[in-house]
Amino acid sequence: MFLHVTAAKHIEDYRVEVSFNNGKKGIADLAEALKGPVFESLRNKTSFSRLQVDEELETIVWPNGADLAPEYIYFQAFKHEPELQSQFKQWGYIS
């Protein structure tokens, strides 16, 4: 099953309440993703808060064209859950 973002809501700072097509819902802190030229403008919290879910891409996007992989958002939301560690290792987010 491919993982998709079904809903996202900015909470505060760089934290987003996010829901996935597998039924899981959590809070992802996306501050670590804001590196490089595409994401630099999103360090401005007002710009960051303009996120939305693109129905075609099925992930979070911003008006400046930036987007994040659903797997990365999922990792940020659930990285401390022991039962998901093997999946995150497969995806290369942990070693």
N, C-alpha and C positions, 0 to 999 in steps of 0.2 A: 504494500500500500504506500502510495506517495503521500507525503505529509504536506498539508496546506493550511494556511491561516484563514480562518473563517470570520473572525472579528478581532478588532484591536481598538483599544481606547487609551489615550495618553492619560497617565495618572499625575505624575509630577517628575521634575527633573528629566531623566532619560528612561524612566520606568513606564512600561506599557502593560496593561492588562490584555491578555491575548488568549484566543480560543482557537483550537485546531480541529481538523476534520476527524480526528480519532476520539473526540469527546473530551480531551484534556483541556483544562483552563488554568492559567497561571499568570505570574507577573515576571516579565523579563526586564532586566536592567541592560539597556543597549549602549551604555556609555563606552564600553570597550570597542564597539564597532565604529566609533566616530573618528577614524583615522584616514588620512589620505584626502586628496583634493575633492572628490565627490561628496564626502561626508563632512568636510570642514565647516561648511555653512550651517550644518545641523547642530553644531555645538551651541549655536544660539537657541535657547530653549523655546522661544516663540516659533522659530522655524521648525524645530524638532516636533513640536506639538501639532503641526499640520499633517501628521501622518494619516494615512488611510489604507484600507485594504483594496488592492487592485483585483477585480474579479477575474480578469484574464490571467494574470500572473499568480494569483492566489497567495499573495504575501503582502507585507507592509511596503508601501512606497511613499515618497515625498514629492512635492511639486517640482523640485529641482532635478528629478529623474533618478534619484538614489532609490535603491531597494535592497532588501536583505533576504538571504536564503531562508526559507521556512525552517530548515533544520538548525540553522544557527540560532534563530529566535527560540526554537524549542529547547535547544541546549541551554541558552541563557535562562530560560524559565524554570528548567527542571534539572540543572546540573548537579544538584545535591541529592537527588533521589537515587539511592543505591541500586534499585532494580533497572535503572536506565544506563548505568555505567558502561555495560558491554556495547550497547548501541552507540553511545557517544565515542567509544574507542574505535568502533568500526567506521564512524564518520570522520575520524581523525581529530576530534576536538580535545581528546585526552590521550595520554600515552600509557 
